Amino acid sequence: MEKHTLESLRDEIDEIDSQIVRLLNQRVQAAVEIGRIKDKLGVDPYDPAREEQVFEKLRALNSGPMQADSLRTIYREVISASIALEKSLVIGFLGPEATYTHQAAVKNFGATLSYRPLPDIPDVFQAVEQGECDYGVVPIENSTEGAVNRSLDLLADTELNIVAQVYLKVEHCLLSPSPLDDIEEVLSKDQALAQCGEWLRRNLPKARLVPVSSTAEAVLECKKRKASGAIAGKLAGSLNEVPMQAEGIQDRKNNTTRFLVVARKSLPKRDEVVYRTSLVLSLSDQIGALQNALKPFSERDLNLCKIESRPSGKKKWDYYFFVDFIGHREDEKVMEAMKELEKSSSFVKYLGSYPENSS
């Protein structure tokens, strides 16, 4: 039996690399041909449901030792490179660069596509509506602090469709040019300040908490101000060269934010993909209205994932209810439930059906 040496193993890796590069180019070329066919048919190159099918097949093929998450990350970039050759897509996100929304956008679409930071959540919706961006990425809820109300309100008013969701584990750091003992104020987005509330009370009890529009803006501002710190991710600190004074300061270590991808058009249903559907409804002012509205789901064994209420802004004490459930709009049971729901509700709006992935 031949004994492996350092040189022979390196030669083996070189040969494997040459095969990988050749096969990757073959794969990308095939994807580009598919893209040309899609373009003639007027079909979008980005198809999150098809991507989930690919990722699931890869997971089934993978016998290790490579971890499934690592394989998914690699293929995310392969697919991203293919899409970039098919069409120049622009992804709008809540900026500036290095926000958690930016990280979620790159996690979902890959690094090869073009990204446009936008000042506020309404700007993301507007840029997609006007065709300045092909897709938009916005935060919708956090596992610690709950819903992002501005995103919910805009979903009720917009004509955009939800086409995908992204989960991002959020690890906050305290960034500052000053040592911890010298910090007199802490800047960050309101939700980030709340997610680190206990840590701040224990470690910086006298510091002023200053809400700003984003975690990335907080880092930029703290560079300009004396005795200031910012709560943000590592990426924002490294890009702006602001030292990290403390790491992992969020109160809950499993702190996760869910983001939505919005687009002008909905995407077709694919087989063997589990879907989530989102809708918003308004109920008549009568006893048992909410209970009656939920009956179409329970009677058909449709699994409700989320119910969130928000003032509609139309009149006093009038509320919108945002409902997520497992199923696709084209499923027979879902169509039946929505027809029944429209009869008992004063307003029902479909927001989108999209893959129920948790990555």
Backbone hydrogen bonds in HBPLUS format (Angstrom, degrees):
<---DONOR---> <-ACCEPTOR-->    atom                        ^
c    i                          cat <-CA-CA->   ^        H-A-AA   ^      H-
h    n   atom  resd res      DA  || num        DHA   H-A  angle D-A-AA Bond
n    s   type  num  typ     dist DA aas  dist angle  dist       angle   num
A0009-LEU N   A0005-THR O   2.96 MM   4  6.14 158.8  2.01 153.3 158.6     1
A0010-ARG N   A0006-LEU O   3.04 MM   4  6.23 153.4  2.11 143.3 150.7     2
A0011-ASP N   A0007-GLU O   2.92 MM   4  6.19 151.9  2.00 146.7 154.6     3
A0012-GLU N   A0008-SER O   2.94 MM   4  6.16 149.7  2.03 139.8 148.3     4
A0013-ILE N   A0009-LEU O   2.92 MM   4  6.23 154.9  1.99 146.9 153.2     5
A0014-ASP N   A0010-ARG O   2.91 MM   4  6.16 157.0  1.96 147.3 153.6     6
A0015-GLU N   A0011-ASP O   3.03 MM   4  6.29 154.9  2.09 146.6 152.5     7
A0016-ILE N   A0012-GLU O   2.95 MM   4  6.23 158.0  1.99 148.3 154.8     8
A0017-ASP N   A0013-ILE O   2.79 MM   4  6.01 160.0  1.83 153.6 159.2     9
A0018-SER N   A0014-ASP O   3.08 MM   4  6.33 153.8  2.15 144.1 150.2    10
A0019-GLN N   A0015-GLU O   3.16 MM   4  6.48 151.6  2.24 144.1 151.4    11
A0020-ILE N   A0016-ILE O   2.84 MM   4  6.14 157.3  1.89 153.5 160.6    12
A0021-VAL N   A0017-ASP O   2.91 MM   4  6.12 167.6  1.92 156.8 158.8    13
A0022-ARG N   A0018-SER O   3.15 MM   4  6.25 161.2  2.18 139.9 145.2    14
A0023-LEU N   A0019-GLN O   2.90 MM   4  6.08 165.1  1.93 152.4 156.6    15
A0024-LEU N   A0020-ILE O   2.77 MM   4  5.90 154.8  1.83 151.8 159.5    16
A0025-ASN N   A0021-VAL O   3.05 MM   4  6.20 159.9  2.09 146.8 151.6    17
A0026-GLN N   A0022-ARG O   3.05 MM   4  6.35 148.2  2.16 141.5 150.7    18
A0027-ARG N   A0023-LEU O   2.86 MM   4  6.13 155.8  1.92 147.2 153.8    19
A0028-VAL N   A0024-LEU O   2.85 MM   4  6.11 165.2  1.88 154.6 158.1    20
A0029-GLN N   A0025-ASN O   2.93 MM   4  6.02 158.3  1.97 142.8 149.0    21
A0030-ALA N   A0026-GLN O   3.01 MM   4  6.26 156.7  2.07 146.6 152.4    22
A0031-ALA N   A0027-ARG O   2.93 MM   4  6.22 154.2  2.00 148.5 156.3    23
A0032-VAL N   A0028-VAL O   2.83 MM   4  6.12 149.4  1.92 149.8 158.4    24
A0033-GLU N   A0029-GLN O   3.06 MM   4  6.35 153.2  2.13 146.0 152.5    25
A0034-ILE N   A0030-ALA O   3.03 MM   4  6.36 153.8  2.10 145.2 152.4    26
A0035-GLY N   A0031-ALA O   2.84 MM   4  6.13 149.0  1.94 142.6 152.1    27
A0036-ARG N   A0032-VAL O   2.98 MM   4  6.36 143.1  2.11 145.6 154.7    28
A0037-ILE N   A0033-GLU O   3.17 MM   4  6.51 156.1  2.23 146.7 152.5    29
A0038-LYS N   A0034-ILE O   2.85 MM   4  6.15 160.7  1.88 153.0 159.0    30
A0039-ASP N   A0035-GLY O   2.87 MM   4  6.05 153.7  1.94 144.1 151.2    31
A0040-LYS N   A0036-ARG O   3.11 MM   4  6.38 155.0  2.18 144.6 149.9    32
A0041-LEU N   A0037-ILE O   3.08 MM   4  6.36 144.4  2.21 143.9 154.0    33
A0041-LEU N   A0038-LYS O   3.05 MM   3  5.03 120.5  2.42  93.1 108.6    34
A0042-GLY N   A0038-LYS O   2.88 MM   4  6.02 107.5  2.42 138.1 156.8    35
A0043-VAL N   A0038-LYS O   2.77 MM   5  4.81 171.5  1.78 143.9 142.5    36
A0042-GLY N   A0039-ASP O   3.13 MM   3  4.95 152.3  2.21  95.9 104.4    37
A0051-GLU N   A0047-ASP O   3.03 MM   4  6.35 156.4  2.08 152.8 160.4    38
A0052-GLU N   A0048-PRO O   2.95 MM   4  6.19 149.3  2.05 141.3 148.9    39
A0053-GLN N   A0049-ALA O   3.08 MM   4  6.44 148.4  2.18 143.6 152.0    40
A0054-VAL N   A0050-ARG O   3.01 MM   4  6.39 155.3  2.08 149.3 155.6    41
A0055-PHE N   A0051-GLU O   2.85 MM   4  6.16 165.8  1.87 155.9 159.5    42
A0056-GLU N   A0052-GLU O   2.91 MM   4  6.02 154.0  1.98 144.7 151.7    43
A0057-LYS N   A0053-GLN O   3.00 MM   4  6.24 155.3  2.07 146.8 153.2    44
A0058-LEU N   A0054-VAL O   2.95 MM   4  6.21 157.8  2.00 152.9 159.3    45
A0059-ARG N   A0055-PHE O   2.94 MM   4  6.17 153.1  2.01 143.2 150.6    46
A0060-ALA N   A0056-GLU O   3.05 MM   4  6.32 153.7  2.12 144.5 151.0    47
A0061-LEU N   A0057-LYS O   2.93 MM   4  6.19 146.1  2.05 145.1 154.9    48
A0062-ASN N   A0058-LEU O   2.93 MM   4  6.00 139.0  2.10 147.7 157.7    49
A0070-SER N   A0067-GLN O   3.10 MM   3  5.33 120.3  2.47 101.0 115.3    50
A0071-LEU N   A0067-GLN O   3.10 MM   4  6.45 158.4  2.15 154.5 160.6    51
A0072-ARG N   A0068-ALA O   2.94 MM   4  6.17 156.1  1.99 149.1 156.0    52
A0073-THR N   A0069-ASP O   3.00 MM   4  6.22 157.5  2.05 145.3 150.9    53
A0074-ILE N   A0070-SER O   3.05 MM   4  6.33 159.4  2.10 149.8 154.6    54
A0075-TYR N   A0071-LEU O   3.02 MM   4  6.25 168.8  2.03 152.7 155.5    55
A0076-ARG N   A0072-ARG O   2.78 MM   4  5.92 137.9  1.96 145.3 157.9    56
A0077-GLU N   A0073-THR O   3.35 MM   4  6.66 150.8  2.45 143.6 148.2    57
A0078-VAL N   A0074-ILE O   3.16 MM   4  6.54 147.1  2.27 140.4 150.3    58
A0079-ILE N   A0075-TYR O   2.90 MM   4  6.03 167.7  1.91 150.8 152.9    59
A0080-SER N   A0076-ARG O   2.94 MM   4  6.09 152.8  2.01 139.5 148.1    60
A0081-ALA N   A0077-GLU O   2.91 MM   4  6.05 156.6  1.97 144.3 149.4    61
A0082-SER N   A0078-VAL O   3.11 MM   4  6.39 149.2  2.21 142.4 150.7    62
A0083-ILE N   A0079-ILE O   2.94 MM   4  6.25 161.2  1.97 154.5 158.9    63
A0084-ALA N   A0080-SER O   2.98 MM   4  6.19 158.7  2.02 149.9 155.7    64
A0085-LEU N   A0081-ALA O   3.27 MM   4  6.49 140.3  2.43 137.3 146.0    65
A0085-LEU N   A0082-SER O   3.16 MM   3  5.29 129.2  2.43  98.1 110.8    66
A0086-GLU N   A0082-SER O   3.11 MM   4  6.42 134.1  2.33 140.0 153.0    67
A0086-GLU N   A0083-ILE O   2.96 MM   3  4.96 128.4  2.23  96.0 110.8    68
A0087-LYS N   A0083-ILE O   2.89 MM   4  6.14 162.9  1.92 164.8 167.2    69
A0114-SER N   A0089-LEU O   3.35 MM  25  6.27 151.7  2.44 167.8 164.9    70
A0134-ASP N   A0090-VAL O   2.84 MM  44  5.41 143.5  1.97 140.5 152.0    71
A0135-TYR N   A0090-VAL O   3.42 MM  45  6.83 156.6  2.48 152.6 156.1    72
A0091-ILE N   A0114-SER O   2.86 MM  23  6.19 161.6  1.89 148.1 153.4    73
A0116-ARG N   A0091-ILE O   2.81 MM  25  6.00 159.9  1.85 151.3 150.5    74
A0092-GLY N   A0135-TYR O   2.82 MM  43  6.17 166.3  1.84 162.6 158.9    75
A0137-VAL N   A0092-GLY O   2.87 MM  45  6.32 144.4  2.00 149.7 160.9    76
A0093-PHE N   A0116-ARG O   3.12 MM  23  6.36 151.7  2.21 154.6 153.0    77
A0118-LEU N   A0093-PHE O   2.84 MM  25  5.90 146.5  1.96 167.3 176.8    78
A0095-GLY N   A0118-LEU O   2.73 MM  23  4.92 165.2  1.75 143.8 146.9    79
A0103-GLN N   A0099-THR O   3.09 MM   4  6.50 157.1  2.15 146.9 152.5    80
A0104-ALA N   A0100-TYR O   2.85 MM   4  6.14 153.2  1.93 147.4 155.0    81
A0105-ALA N   A0101-THR O   2.89 MM   4  6.11 153.7  1.96 147.2 154.3    82
A0106-VAL N   A0102-HIS O   3.03 MM   4  6.33 162.1  2.06 153.4 157.1    83
A0107-LYS N   A0103-GLN O   2.91 MM   4  6.08 154.1  1.98 144.6 152.6    84
A0108-ASN N   A0104-ALA O   3.00 MM   4  6.20 147.5  2.11 143.7 151.5    85
A0109-PHE N   A0105-ALA O   2.87 MM   4  6.03 164.9  1.89 155.6 159.8    86
A0110-GLY N   A0106-VAL O   2.71 MM   4  4.79 147.0  1.81 131.9 138.8    87
A0123-ASP N   A0120-ASP O   3.03 MM   3  5.32 125.5  2.34 103.7 117.9    88
A0124-VAL N   A0120-ASP O   3.30 MM   4  6.77 141.0  2.46 146.0 156.7    89
A0124-VAL N   A0121-ILE O   3.03 MM   3  5.23 128.5  2.31 103.0 116.3    90
A0125-PHE N   A0121-ILE O   3.31 MM   4  6.73 160.3  2.35 156.5 159.8    91
A0126-GLN N   A0122-PRO O   2.94 MM   4  6.14 164.0  1.96 150.2 155.1    92
A0127-ALA N   A0123-ASP O   2.90 MM   4  5.96 157.8  1.95 144.0 149.6    93
A0128-VAL N   A0124-VAL O   3.21 MM   4  6.44 154.4  2.28 148.4 154.1    94
A0129-GLU N   A0125-PHE O   2.93 MM   4  6.14 164.4  1.95 153.4 158.5    95
A0130-GLN N   A0126-GLN O   2.94 MM   4  6.06 156.5  1.99 151.2 156.4    96
A0132-GLU N   A0127-ALA O   2.82 MM   5  4.99 127.6  2.10 157.6 165.0    97
A0133-CYS N   A0127-ALA O   3.09 MM   6  5.52 146.2  2.21 124.2 121.3    98
A0131-GLY N   A0128-VAL O   3.12 MM   3  5.08 156.4  2.18 102.0 109.3    99
A0136-GLY N   A0262-VAL O   3.00 MM 126  5.17 152.5  2.08 143.8 150.0   100
A0262-VAL N   A0136-GLY O   2.84 MM 126  5.17 158.7  1.88 146.4 153.6   101
A0138-VAL N   A0260-LEU O   3.08 MM 122  5.55 157.3  2.13 151.8 158.8   102
A0260-LEU N   A0138-VAL O   2.86 MM 122  5.55 160.4  1.90 164.3 167.9   103
A0140-ILE N   A0258-ARG O   2.90 MM 118  5.85 167.6  1.91 160.7 156.7   104
A0148-VAL N   A0140-ILE O   2.83 MM   8  4.96 157.7  1.88 130.2 126.3   105
A0141-GLU N   A0258-ARG O   3.37 MM 117  5.36 161.0  2.41 141.0 141.6   106
A0258-ARG N   A0141-GLU O   2.76 MM 117  5.36 169.8  1.77 165.3 169.0   107
A0142-ASN N   A0146-GLY O   2.76 MM   4  4.88 155.5  1.81 127.9 135.3   108
A0146-GLY N   A0142-ASN O   2.86 MM   4  4.88 144.2  1.99 135.0 137.8   109
A0143-SER N   A0256-THR O   2.80 MM 113  5.39 163.9  1.82 163.6 169.3   110
A0151-SER N   A0148-VAL O   3.14 MM   3  5.72 124.6  2.46 112.7 124.8   111
A0152-LEU N   A0148-VAL O   3.26 MM   4  6.61 159.5  2.30 150.4 156.5   112
A0153-ASP N   A0149-ASN O   2.92 MM   4  6.15 167.4  1.94 157.4 159.9   113
A0154-LEU N   A0150-ARG O   3.11 MM   4  6.25 157.7  2.16 144.8 150.4   114
A0155-LEU N   A0151-SER O   2.98 MM   4  6.18 149.8  2.07 148.2 156.5   115
A0156-ALA N   A0152-LEU O   3.22 MM   4  6.56 148.2  2.33 148.6 156.0   116
A0157-ASP N   A0154-LEU O   3.12 MM   3  5.14 129.6  2.39  95.8 108.9   117
A0158-THR N   A0154-LEU O   2.87 MM   4  5.87 146.7  1.98 156.0 164.0   118
A0161-ASN N   A0263-ALA O   2.79 MM 102  5.37 169.0  1.81 162.1 165.1   119
A0263-ALA N   A0161-ASN O   2.89 MM 102  5.37 151.0  1.97 148.2 157.8   120
A0162-ILE N   A0351-LEU O   2.81 MM 189  6.02 165.5  1.83 151.5 156.5   121
A0163-VAL N   A0261-VAL O   2.86 MM  98  5.75 169.4  1.87 162.0 165.5   122
A0261-VAL N   A0164-ALA O   2.86 MM  97  5.00 161.1  1.90 144.7 140.5   123
A0166-VAL N   A0259-PHE O   2.86 MM  93  5.01 155.8  1.92 137.6 142.0   124
A0259-PHE N   A0166-VAL O   2.72 MM  93  5.01 162.9  1.75 155.1 160.8   125
A0168-LEU N   A0257-THR O   2.92 MM  89  5.40 162.9  1.95 155.9 161.7   126
A0257-THR N   A0168-LEU O   2.94 MM  89  5.40 167.3  1.96 152.0 152.0   127
A0170-VAL N   A0255-ASN O   2.82 MM  85  5.57 161.3  1.85 145.9 152.0   128
A0248-GLY N   A0172-HIS O   2.96 MM  76  5.33 112.5  2.43 139.8 157.6   129
A0249-ILE N   A0172-HIS O   3.00 MM  77  5.62 155.7  2.06 139.8 144.1   130
A0173-CYS N   A0232-ALA O   2.72 MM  59  5.49 149.4  1.81 153.3 162.6   131
A0232-ALA N   A0173-CYS O   3.08 MM  59  5.49 155.8  2.15 148.5 155.4   132
A0174-LEU N   A0246-ALA O   2.88 MM  72  5.08 158.1  1.92 136.9 144.3   133
A0245-GLN N   A0174-LEU O   2.75 MM  71  5.56 158.7  1.80 159.9 167.4   134
A0246-ALA N   A0174-LEU O   3.36 MM  72  5.08 147.2  2.48 136.7 137.0   135
A0175-LEU N   A0230-ALA O   2.77 MM  55  5.14 172.9  1.77 159.0 161.0   136
A0230-ALA N   A0175-LEU O   2.77 MM  55  5.14 151.4  1.85 149.2 158.6   137
A0176-SER N   A0243-PRO O   2.89 MM  67  5.63 153.9  1.96 158.4 166.2   138
A0182-ASP N   A0179-PRO O   3.00 MM   3  5.59 150.4  2.09 117.3 126.0   139
A0183-ILE N   A0180-LEU O   3.27 MM   3  5.58 165.0  2.30 112.2 116.7   140
A0184-GLU N   A0227-ALA O   2.75 MM  43  5.42 164.1  1.78 144.6 147.7   141
A0208-ARG N   A0184-GLU O   2.89 MM  24  6.33 157.9  1.94 141.6 138.5   142
A0229-GLY N   A0185-GLU O   2.91 MM  44  6.28 146.3  2.02 149.8 160.7   143
A0186-VAL N   A0208-ARG O   2.69 MM  22  6.11 158.7  1.74 170.3 177.3   144
A0210-VAL N   A0186-VAL O   2.80 MM  24  5.95 172.2  1.80 155.4 157.1   145
A0187-LEU N   A0229-GLY O   2.84 MM  42  6.20 165.5  1.86 148.9 150.4   146
A0231-ILE N   A0187-LEU O   3.03 MM  44  6.46 153.2  2.10 159.4 165.8   147
A0188-SER N   A0210-VAL O   3.20 MM  22  6.59 150.0  2.29 150.6 153.5   148
A0212-VAL N   A0188-SER O   2.86 MM  24  5.48 146.7  1.97 125.7 132.4   149
A0192-ALA N   A0189-LYS O   3.00 MM   3  5.31 117.6  2.40 105.9 121.3   150
A0193-LEU N   A0189-LYS O   3.05 MM   4  6.38 158.9  2.09 160.3 166.8   151
A0194-ALA N   A0190-ASP O   3.03 MM   4  6.31 157.0  2.09 147.5 153.8   152
A0195-GLN N   A0191-GLN O   2.90 MM   4  6.11 151.6  1.98 147.4 155.4   153
A0196-CYS N   A0193-LEU O   3.27 MM   3  5.35 146.8  2.39  98.3 107.8   154
A0197-GLY N   A0194-ALA O   3.20 MM   3  4.94 165.4  2.22 107.7 107.5   155
A0251-ASP N   A0195-GLN O   2.87 MM  56  6.04 175.1  1.87 165.1 164.0   156
A0200-LEU N   A0196-CYS O   2.97 MM   4  6.17 162.9  2.00 162.0 167.4   157
A0201-ARG N   A0197-GLY O   2.97 MM   4  6.21 156.0  2.03 149.0 155.7   158
A0202-ARG N   A0198-GLU O   3.04 MM   4  6.27 149.3  2.14 146.5 154.4   159
A0203-ASN N   A0199-TRP O   2.90 MM   4  5.97 160.8  1.94 153.8 159.2   160
A0204-LEU N   A0200-LEU O   2.76 MM   4  4.98 150.5  1.84 131.2 140.4   161
A0207-ALA N   A0204-LEU O   3.21 MM   3  5.45 156.9  2.27 109.6 116.6   162
A0218-ALA N   A0214-SER O   3.14 MM   4  6.41 150.4  2.24 140.5 148.6   163
A0219-VAL N   A0215-THR O   3.23 MM   4  6.60 148.1  2.34 143.6 150.4   164
A0220-LEU N   A0216-ALA O   3.21 MM   4  6.57 159.8  2.26 148.4 153.0   165
A0221-GLU N   A0217-GLU O   2.88 MM   4  6.11 159.8  1.92 156.2 161.8   166
A0222-CYS N   A0218-ALA O   2.93 MM   4  6.08 157.8  1.98 148.2 154.0   167
A0224-LYS N   A0221-GLU O   2.92 MM   3  5.35 140.0  2.08 109.0 120.2   168
A0237-GLY N   A0233-GLY O   3.41 MM   4  6.78 155.2  2.47 147.2 153.9   169
A0237-GLY N   A0234-LYS O   3.06 MM   3  5.17 116.4  2.48  97.7 113.3   170
A0238-SER N   A0234-LYS O   2.91 MM   4  6.21 163.0  1.94 161.5 165.9   171
A0239-LEU N   A0235-LEU O   2.94 MM   4  6.05 166.4  1.96 155.1 158.8   172
A0240-ASN N   A0236-ALA O   3.24 MM   4  6.18 148.0  2.35 135.6 143.2   173
A0241-GLU N   A0237-GLY O   2.85 MM   4  5.70 104.0  2.44 136.4 153.4   174
A0242-VAL N   A0237-GLY O   2.92 MM   5  4.89 163.6  1.95 141.2 145.6   175
A0241-GLU N   A0238-SER O   3.36 MM   3  4.93 157.0  2.42  92.9  99.5   176
A0255-ASN N   A0252-ARG O   3.20 MM   3  5.44 138.4  2.38 120.3 118.1   177
A0356-GLU N   A0274-VAL O   2.79 MM  82  5.63 170.9  1.80 147.6 146.3   178
A0327-GLY N   A0275-TYR O   2.79 MM  52  5.08 153.9  1.86 126.9 135.1   179
A0276-ARG N   A0354-TYR O   2.78 MM  78  5.50 163.0  1.81 162.0 165.5   180
A0354-TYR N   A0276-ARG O   2.89 MM  78  5.50 159.3  1.93 156.1 161.4   181
A0277-THR N   A0325-PHE O   2.80 MM  48  5.49 166.5  1.82 166.2 170.8   182
A0325-PHE N   A0277-THR O   2.99 MM  48  5.49 154.0  2.06 150.6 159.1   183
A0278-SER N   A0352-GLY O   2.89 MM  74  5.52 158.8  1.94 159.7 166.8   184
A0351-LEU N   A0278-SER O   2.84 MM  73  5.24 158.6  1.89 146.6 144.9   185
A0279-LEU N   A0323-VAL O   2.94 MM  44  5.44 151.9  2.02 152.8 161.6   186
A0323-VAL N   A0279-LEU O   2.85 MM  44  5.44 168.3  1.87 161.1 165.2   187
A0280-VAL N   A0349-LYS O   2.90 MM  69  5.26 158.2  1.95 149.4 156.5   188
A0349-LYS N   A0280-VAL O   2.75 MM  69  5.26 154.5  1.82 161.0 168.1   189
A0281-LEU N   A0321-PHE O   2.94 MM  40  5.28 152.9  2.01 138.1 146.7   190
A0321-PHE N   A0281-LEU O   2.77 MM  40  5.28 156.7  1.82 155.8 163.5   191
A0282-SER N   A0347-PHE O   2.79 MM  65  4.91 148.3  1.89 138.5 142.9   192
A0346-SER N   A0282-SER O   2.98 MM  64  5.64 131.5  2.22 141.8 153.4   193
A0286-GLN N   A0284-SER O   2.93 MM   2  5.85 121.1  2.29 113.6  97.1   194
A0289-ALA N   A0286-GLN O   3.29 MM   3  5.70 147.1  2.41 138.6 133.6   195
A0292-ASN N   A0288-GLY O   2.92 MM   4  6.05 159.9  1.96 152.0 157.5   196
A0293-ALA N   A0289-ALA O   2.96 MM   4  6.15 144.8  2.08 140.9 151.0   197
A0293-ALA N   A0290-LEU O   3.08 MM   3  4.96 117.0  2.49  91.2 107.1   198
A0294-LEU N   A0290-LEU O   3.06 MM   4  6.35 138.1  2.24 147.0 157.3   199
A0295-LYS N   A0292-ASN O   3.33 MM   3  5.27 144.2  2.46  94.9 104.8   200
A0297-PHE N   A0294-LEU O   3.10 MM   3  5.58 138.3  2.28 110.7 121.5   201
A0298-SER N   A0294-LEU O   3.19 MM   4  6.54 166.7  2.21 157.5 160.5   202
A0299-GLU N   A0295-LYS O   2.86 MM   4  5.82 169.2  1.87 164.2 166.3   203
A0300-ARG N   A0297-PHE O   3.15 MM   3  5.38 143.1  2.29 101.9 112.4   204
A0302-LEU N   A0297-PHE O   2.94 MM   5  4.96 172.9  1.94 148.5 146.7   205
A0301-ASP N   A0298-SER O   3.22 MM   3  4.99 167.9  2.23 103.8 105.8   206
A0326-ILE N   A0303-ASN O   2.91 MM  23  5.43 152.8  1.98 148.1 155.9   207
A0305-CYS N   A0324-ASP O   2.73 MM  19  5.25 155.6  1.79 130.6 138.5   208
A0306-LYS N   A0324-ASP O   3.37 MM  18  5.01 157.6  2.42 130.9 128.3   209
A0324-ASP N   A0306-LYS O   2.96 MM  18  5.01 159.0  2.00 140.9 143.3   210
A0308-GLU N   A0322-PHE O   2.89 MM  14  5.00 152.0  1.97 140.6 149.4   211
A0322-PHE N   A0308-GLU O   2.67 MM  14  5.00 171.9  1.68 160.3 160.4   212
A0310-ARG N   A0320-TYR O   2.91 MM  10  5.23 152.1  1.98 147.5 153.4   213
A0320-TYR N   A0310-ARG O   2.68 MM  10  5.23 167.4  1.69 168.8 169.8   214
A0312-SER N   A0318-ASP O   2.79 MM   6  5.69 174.8  1.80 141.3 143.0   215
A0318-ASP N   A0315-LYS O   3.31 MM   3  5.69 145.3  2.44 136.5 130.2   216
A0331-ASP N   A0328-HIS O   2.89 MM   3  5.36 161.4  1.92 117.7 124.0   217
A0335-MET N   A0331-ASP O   2.92 MM   4  6.20 162.7  1.95 159.1 163.8   218
A0336-GLU N   A0332-GLU O   3.02 MM   4  6.26 158.5  2.07 149.7 155.4   219
A0337-ALA N   A0333-LYS O   2.97 MM   4  6.18 159.5  2.01 144.0 149.8   220
A0338-MET N   A0334-VAL O   2.91 MM   4  6.11 159.4  1.95 153.9 158.9   221
A0339-LYS N   A0335-MET O   3.07 MM   4  6.23 154.7  2.14 145.0 151.4   222
A0340-GLU N   A0336-GLU O   3.07 MM   4  6.33 160.0  2.11 149.6 154.9   223
A0341-LEU N   A0337-ALA O   2.84 MM   4  6.01 150.5  1.93 143.4 152.7   224
A0342-GLU N   A0338-MET O   2.94 MM   4  6.08 152.3  2.02 145.1 151.0   225
A0343-LYS N   A0340-GLU O   3.21 MM   3  5.34 134.7  2.43  97.6 109.4   226
A0344-SER N   A0341-LEU O   3.16 MM   3  5.35 128.5  2.43 100.6 113.2   227
A0345-SER N   A0341-LEU O   3.03 MM   4  6.02 121.7  2.38 149.1 163.8   228
